[in-house]
């Protein structure tokens, strides 16, 4: 009974630190700045799509992993005012992992959109024209 409540609490922690990481990174808003938010989004989408997902220990493990890595990435960014080169080793690794998760999400979304465009384009090429679809009476 407490696992879903704990999962919702961990989701809040992930979103909090993802937003903090987004505000701390000295990058352009359309570049790598929003990758922390992109890393948090799939977990939230999965929870709302499948309400019983918070009861599975594998999902809780992934949620706990991201909830542990996000504060470490934020800590590394706070130490150096967002500059990557001077960050502590642990902060660099956590930041790279969180940004890699966000990049993976963006690549998957781009592939899905590309396949949707190709599918609709191929469907429009195979549709019969109006002249052949009309029946002569």
Backbone bond lengths (Angstrom), bond angles and torsions (degrees), N, CA, C in turn:
res aa  C-N    CA-C-N  psi(-1)  N-CA   C-N-CA  omega(-1)  CA-C   N-CA-C  phi
1 X - - - 1.441 - - 1.529 111.26 -
2 X 1.313 116.22 -31.39 1.472 118.43 -178.59 1.525 112.23 -87.20
3 X 1.325 118.31 -14.06 1.466 119.38 -179.11 1.526 113.15 -64.47
4 X 1.349 120.46 -42.74 1.464 118.21 176.63 1.528 112.84 -64.29
5 X 1.318 117.00 -35.71 1.468 120.27 178.22 1.525 109.86 -67.05
6 X 1.320 116.61 -42.18 1.460 121.01 176.47 1.528 110.67 -63.95
7 X 1.338 117.04 -39.31 1.462 120.38 177.63 1.519 112.28 -63.29
8 X 1.326 117.11 -42.24 1.475 120.31 177.24 1.517 110.73 -64.57
9 X 1.317 117.26 -38.46 1.460 121.38 176.95 1.531 110.70 -63.42
10 X 1.327 116.41 -42.89 1.466 120.12 178.20 1.526 111.69 -66.26
11 X 1.334 117.27 -35.60 1.463 120.16 175.48 1.523 110.85 -61.80
12 X 1.321 116.15 -39.82 1.463 119.84 176.86 1.514 111.82 -63.38
13 X 1.323 116.99 -40.25 1.462 120.86 178.12 1.526 110.56 -64.40
14 X 1.330 116.86 -42.27 1.464 120.71 179.75 1.525 110.32 -62.14
15 X 1.334 117.91 -45.90 1.471 120.87 179.71 1.522 111.37 -65.78
16 X 1.323 117.43 -37.92 1.463 120.57 179.70 1.525 110.84 -61.66
17 X 1.312 116.38 -49.94 1.458 119.31 -178.13 1.528 112.37 -73.91
18 X 1.325 117.39 -27.49 1.473 119.29 174.87 1.525 109.80 -66.43
19 X 1.322 117.19 -41.38 1.467 120.40 177.37 1.524 110.97 -67.31
20 X 1.319 116.97 -38.38 1.462 120.03 178.57 1.537 110.47 -66.26
21 X 1.315 116.51 -40.09 1.464 120.32 177.67 1.525 110.83 -64.85
22 X 1.320 116.91 -37.67 1.459 120.98 177.69 1.517 111.10 -63.85
23 X 1.309 117.21 -39.81 1.466 119.19 -178.91 1.530 112.64 -76.69
24 X 1.323 118.04 -23.44 1.469 120.58 -177.52 1.524 113.63 -85.73
25 X 1.327 117.36 -25.80 1.467 119.26 -175.00 1.518 111.09 -73.06
26 X 1.322 118.33 129.51 1.472 121.14 179.77 1.531 111.35 -86.33
27 X 1.301 116.30 58.21 1.462 121.10 179.28 1.520 108.35 -121.78
28 X 1.296 115.53 167.84 1.457 119.07 176.76 1.519 109.20 -71.36
29 X 1.316 115.38 153.07 1.462 119.31 -175.50 1.525 112.15 -65.87
30 X 1.316 118.59 -25.98 1.461 120.37 -179.24 1.517 111.88 -93.57
31 X 1.292 117.94 -0.45 1.468 120.50 -179.80 1.540 108.96 -98.96
32 X 1.293 117.70 -126.24 1.463 120.86 -173.91 1.517 113.52 -88.05
33 X 1.292 118.22 6.24 1.459 119.86 -176.56 1.527 112.59 -67.89
34 X 1.301 118.03 -37.05 1.458 121.45 -177.02 1.513 115.37 -89.49
35 X 1.322 117.85 8.13 1.464 119.49 -177.67 1.524 112.35 -68.96
36 X 1.312 118.14 -25.67 1.465 119.98 174.72 1.518 111.43 -65.11
37 X 1.324 115.96 -40.42 1.467 120.23 176.12 1.518 111.02 -68.42
38 X 1.326 116.26 -36.82 1.465 119.69 178.38 1.527 111.21 -65.66
39 X 1.324 117.33 -29.77 1.461 120.06 177.95 1.522 111.25 -72.60
40 X 1.326 117.68 -30.74 1.460 120.90 -178.54 1.518 112.85 -83.03
41 X 1.318 117.75 -24.06 1.458 120.73 -173.27 1.527 115.00 -63.40
42 X 1.339 121.14 -44.96 1.472 119.13 -176.61 1.518 113.39 -62.35
43 X 1.323 117.13 -35.72 1.458 118.76 178.50 1.524 110.21 -62.11
44 X 1.307 116.27 -43.90 1.456 121.29 179.90 1.533 110.45 -65.85
45 X 1.318 117.41 -41.72 1.461 120.98 179.30 1.525 111.45 -64.92
46 X 1.325 117.12 -39.62 1.461 119.88 178.56 1.522 111.64 -65.84
47 X 1.318 117.54 -38.44 1.463 120.82 -179.78 1.522 110.63 -64.69
48 X 1.335 116.91 -40.88 1.456 118.94 179.31 1.525 112.48 -76.05
49 X 1.317 118.16 -27.96 1.459 120.75 178.33 1.524 111.94 -75.31
50 X 1.310 115.83 -39.87 1.462 121.86 -178.36 1.528 108.56 -125.17
51 X 1.341 118.13 92.60 1.467 120.37 -173.61 1.525 114.28 -60.70
52 X 1.321 119.04 -28.26 1.457 120.79 -179.92 1.511 113.94 -81.58
53 X 1.327 117.48 2.84 1.462 121.06 -175.15 1.523 112.42 -66.94
54 X 1.323 116.95 -27.08 1.459 119.40 179.96 1.524 113.06 -70.43
55 X 1.318 117.57 -6.13 1.459 121.03 178.95 1.527 112.66 -90.93
56 X 1.319 117.94 -9.58 1.460 120.99 -179.25 1.522 110.56 -91.96
57 X 1.312 116.25 134.43 1.455 120.17 -174.58 1.522 112.09 -69.92
58 X 1.336 119.28 -27.32 1.469 120.52 -180.00 1.527 111.24 -67.92
59 X 1.327 115.69 -40.69 1.461 119.22 177.10 1.529 110.19 -68.16
60 X 1.324 116.49 -39.52 1.463 119.49 177.11 1.523 111.20 -62.15
61 X 1.328 116.72 -36.74 1.456 120.16 177.97 1.524 111.23 -63.91
62 X 1.343 117.43 -45.39 1.462 120.32 178.49 1.533 111.37 -64.24
63 X 1.315 116.23 -38.73 1.452 121.03 177.77 1.522 110.61 -64.94
64 X 1.321 116.56 -42.58 1.461 120.95 178.03 1.525 111.46 -66.74
65 X 1.331 117.36 -36.49 1.459 121.17 178.35 1.529 110.98 -63.86
66 X 1.331 117.02 -46.32 1.458 119.83 178.59 1.520 111.49 -69.68
67 X 1.333 116.88 -33.44 1.462 119.98 176.81 1.523 111.41 -69.79
68 X 1.322 118.39 -23.64 1.462 120.88 176.79 1.525 111.71 -86.80
69 X 1.337 117.40 -34.98 1.460 120.06 -178.35 1.523 112.98 -76.05
70 X 1.313 117.34 -34.66 1.470 120.34 -177.93 1.527 112.85 -61.42
71 X 1.347 119.93 -47.15 1.463 118.08 177.75 1.530 113.61 -64.06
72 X 1.325 116.81 -32.24 1.469 119.08 178.42 1.521 110.05 -68.85
73 X 1.344 116.76 -39.21 1.468 120.41 177.43 1.528 110.59 -65.55
74 X 1.321 116.97 -39.47 1.467 120.66 177.65 1.520 110.11 -67.36
75 X 1.313 117.41 -39.73 1.468 120.75 178.68 1.533 110.64 -60.76
76 X 1.333 116.12 -43.39 1.462 119.38 178.20 1.514 111.74 -64.01
77 X 1.328 117.21 -37.96 1.466 120.36 179.37 1.523 111.61 -70.69
78 X 1.318 117.37 -35.26 1.469 120.59 178.58 1.525 110.45 -67.75
79 X 1.321 116.64 -36.55 1.469 120.32 -178.37 1.527 112.36 -60.34
80 X 1.324 116.66 -31.77 1.471 119.90 -172.50 1.521 112.78 -123.32
81 X 1.323 118.38 19.79 1.462 123.19 -178.78 1.525 111.94 56.67
82 X 1.315 117.06 36.06 1.450 122.01 175.84 1.517 115.18 87.31
83 X 1.306 119.49 -5.84 1.469 121.42 179.62 1.529 109.56 -77.17
84 X 1.316 116.24 133.57 1.461 120.57 -173.36 1.528 113.17 -77.29
85 X 1.298 117.70 -39.52 1.478 120.76 -171.45 1.528 113.87 -63.13
86 X 1.311 117.98 -36.23 1.464 120.19 -175.30 1.525 112.82 -92.47
87 X 1.300 118.37 5.80 1.464 120.64 -178.28 1.520 111.39 -70.05
88 X 1.334 116.88 152.36 1.463 119.63 173.64 1.531 110.84 -64.03
89 X 1.316 115.79 158.35 1.462 121.63 -176.07 1.525 111.81 -56.48
90 X 1.315 116.88 -46.70 1.461 121.23 -178.31 1.533 111.20 -65.02
91 X 1.316 116.80 -38.27 1.460 121.07 177.96 1.516 112.05 -65.85
92 X 1.339 116.53 -38.74 1.466 120.23 177.44 1.519 111.52 -63.65
93 X 1.318 116.51 -43.96 1.461 120.69 -178.43 1.524 110.81 -66.46
94 X 1.321 116.80 -42.37 1.467 119.66 179.13 1.523 110.74 -66.18
95 X 1.323 117.34 -41.02 1.460 120.73 178.75 1.528 111.00 -64.59
96 X 1.319 116.45 -42.11 1.461 119.89 178.73 1.527 111.11 -63.79
97 X 1.322 117.72 -37.74 1.465 121.02 179.54 1.520 111.30 -68.47
98 X 1.327 117.07 -44.84 1.467 120.39 179.59 1.525 110.45 -64.73
99 X 1.328 117.54 -43.04 1.463 120.09 179.24 1.527 111.60 -68.72
100 X 1.329 117.64 -31.51 1.467 120.05 175.71 1.528 110.47 -67.49
101 X 1.322 117.47 -38.76 1.473 120.22 175.58 1.519 110.44 -62.66
102 X 1.326 116.96 -43.84 1.463 120.45 177.98 1.509 112.36 -64.38
103 X 1.330 117.15 -39.02 1.467 120.48 177.73 1.522 111.20 -65.91
104 X 1.316 116.67 -38.91 1.453 120.45 178.14 1.521 110.84 -61.65
105 X 1.321 115.99 -41.55 1.468 119.82 178.50 1.519 110.36 -62.63
106 X 1.324 117.49 -44.33 1.461 119.90 -179.61 1.524 112.17 -65.51
107 X 1.320 117.48 -37.34 1.464 120.40 178.06 1.524 110.49 -66.56
108 X 1.312 117.63 -41.80 1.463 120.72 178.77 1.522 110.81 -63.91
109 X 1.327 117.86 -42.29 1.463 121.35 177.99 1.530 110.26 -63.59
110 X 1.331 117.31 -41.17 1.468 120.39 178.52 1.527 110.99 -64.07
111 X 1.316 118.22 -41.06 1.460 121.41 177.98 1.527 110.49 -64.43
112 X 1.320 117.14 -40.86 1.462 120.37 178.92 1.527 111.03 -64.35
113 X 1.321 117.56 -43.01 1.460 120.61 178.43 1.530 111.55 -65.57
114 X 1.321 116.68 -40.20 1.458 121.18 178.44 1.531 111.32 -63.70
115 X 1.324 116.48 -42.65 1.465 119.04 178.58 1.521 111.23 -68.28
116 X 1.326 117.73 -33.08 1.458 120.55 176.52 1.520 111.24 -65.82
117 X 1.330 116.58 -41.48 1.463 120.39 178.11 1.526 110.19 -64.67
118 X 1.313 117.32 -43.97 1.465 120.15 178.84 1.523 111.88 -64.83
119 X 1.305 116.92 -37.51 1.457 120.49 -179.78 1.527 110.79 -67.96
120 X 1.317 118.00 -43.90 1.460 119.69 179.41 1.520 111.03 -68.43
121 X 1.323 117.21 -33.38 1.463 120.26 177.77 1.527 110.36 -68.45
122 X 1.313 117.87 -41.21 1.467 119.83 179.46 1.524 110.64 -71.32
123 X 1.322 118.10 -32.21 1.461 120.70 176.76 1.525 110.99 -67.96
124 X 1.318 117.85 -36.93 1.461 119.92 179.90 1.530 111.50 -71.96
125 X 1.317 118.08 -26.08 1.469 120.85 177.58 1.523 112.05 -76.76
126 X 1.305 118.60 -27.44 1.459 121.27 -177.06 1.513 112.92 -94.69
127 X 1.317 119.60 -5.37 1.456 121.27 179.37 1.527 109.81 -71.80
128 X 1.322 117.52 138.97 1.471 119.38 179.46 1.526 110.49 -70.82
129 X 1.294 114.85 151.16 1.461 118.75 179.09 1.510 109.59 -76.08
130 X 1.318 115.73 168.65 1.463 120.74 -177.18 1.526 111.50 -66.20
131 X 1.311 116.91 -34.96 1.468 120.03 -176.63 1.521 111.24 -66.85
132 X 1.326 117.41 -39.34 1.452 119.42 -179.40 1.509 112.22 -80.21
133 X 1.340 117.42 -22.36 1.456 119.82 -178.33 1.518 112.25 -83.91
134 X 1.334 119.92 -18.12 1.458 122.37 -178.81 1.529 109.96 -79.64
135 X 1.281 114.22 141.55 1.458 119.39 176.53 1.512 109.05 -94.50
136 X 1.278 115.71 141.23 1.472 118.30 177.93 1.512 108.38 -89.91
137 X 1.303 115.86 131.01 1.459 119.02 -179.75 1.502 112.00 -113.93
